[in-house]
Amino acid sequence: MSSIPKPLSARQDKMTELDTLEIQLMADVAAAADEQAIEAVRVAALGKKGSVSELLKTLGTMSPEERQTRGAAINALKNSVSDAINARKSALRDAAIEAKLKAETVDVSLPVRSSPAERGRIHPISQIVDEITAIFGDMGFSIAEGPDVETDYYNFTALNFPEGHPAREMHDTFFFLPDEKGERKVLRTHTSPVQVRTMEAQKPPIRIIIPGKTYRQDSDATHSPMFHQVEGLVVDKTANVANIRWVLEEFCKTFFEVDNVTMRFRPSFFPFTEPSFEVDIQCDRSGPIVKFGEGTDWMEILGCGMVHPNVLRYGGLDPDEYQGFAWGMGLDRIAMLKYGMPDLRDFFNADVRWMNHYGFRPLDMPTLFGGLSV
């Protein structure tokens, strides 16, 4: 009488274990929501210590008969799980690409965004400095610079302001606290200290312009505690008042982009020049914008004069051998006059709307042959 051998019953139980594992792994594959999750399922099943990999390690301990049956079943499980994982991974990848494409859809009906070079704007003061540099550079001038924080000596004494002179206070100067020597530094009230520093460091002939920031205690629609000036200095053996007039007339014609200007020189007083002049330019002020080169009105735009002999001495030059002339003007003010800006305070408010209206395109560099205010 024959009977079913017990090993067959045991194999049936083990096959059920593989079926259960396959069902669980297939459920995990189906539940994976993204590529990271499906990768975790792959590692848990087929990784070095995965559930299927652990079963494959038992093949070496099986008898040839068991390897033919159980080994084949384990390999079939491995292939089935691997195929399911690859299919799910491919589907998730396609879904991720489709979602990204939907999220990054470009509406071709929208206007093209302008480049940073087109959106950006140059501040009017920077533009004015470039324009002045182009004009005076063509005349043979170079740019000189100096510190914003100055000593009392360079800001006043070397410019012929004697100790105790009331002109030291008339500028409403920003003074620092005294140092260990009892000396007080100042925020420079004008760019004139650079004239003395240049004469000390350079032998004539000297032809420089000095654009920079200056500081005085004043604030309203046409004044600011910090503002910008440009000064010019010429020192040689033959400089004279006629040279001043020619230089300033040529500058005004080119800067305001007019064919002719009429200027008048009125006697004035500055401690660092002798004789000294206030310079007015003829204009038309009847409309909302000041027009130069026409009209019957006058407007003061700058001060100038022959360099005082004492200033030449402080600069280390002999006034019997050298003479010079200098002039100075407010950059902010001539910018307002040229481009019709009504309030100086807007220059420092950082209002993007104001910059978009009055600013200049970064690549439109002012040149004499191409035009200053292009």
Buried (B, 14 or more C-beta within 10 A) or exposed (E): EEEEEEEEEEBEEBEEEBEEBBEEBBEBBEEBEEBEBBBBBBEBBBBEEBBBBEBBEEEEEBEEEBBEBBBEBBBEBBEBBBEBBEEBBEEBEEEEEEEEEEEEEEEEEEEEEEEEEEEBBBBBBBBBBBBBBBBBEEBEBEBBEBBBEBBBBBBBBBBBBEEEEEBBEEBEBBEEEEEEEEEEBBBBBBBBBBBBBBBEEBEBBBBBBBBBBBBBEEEEEBBBBBBBBBBBBBBBEEBEBEBBBEBBBBBBBBBBEBEEBBBEBEEBEBBBBBBBBBBBBBBBEEEEEBBBBEBEBBBBBBBBBBBBBBBBBBBEBEBEEBBBBBBBBBBBBBBBBBBEBEEBEBBBEEEEEBBEEBBBBBEBBBEEEEEBBE
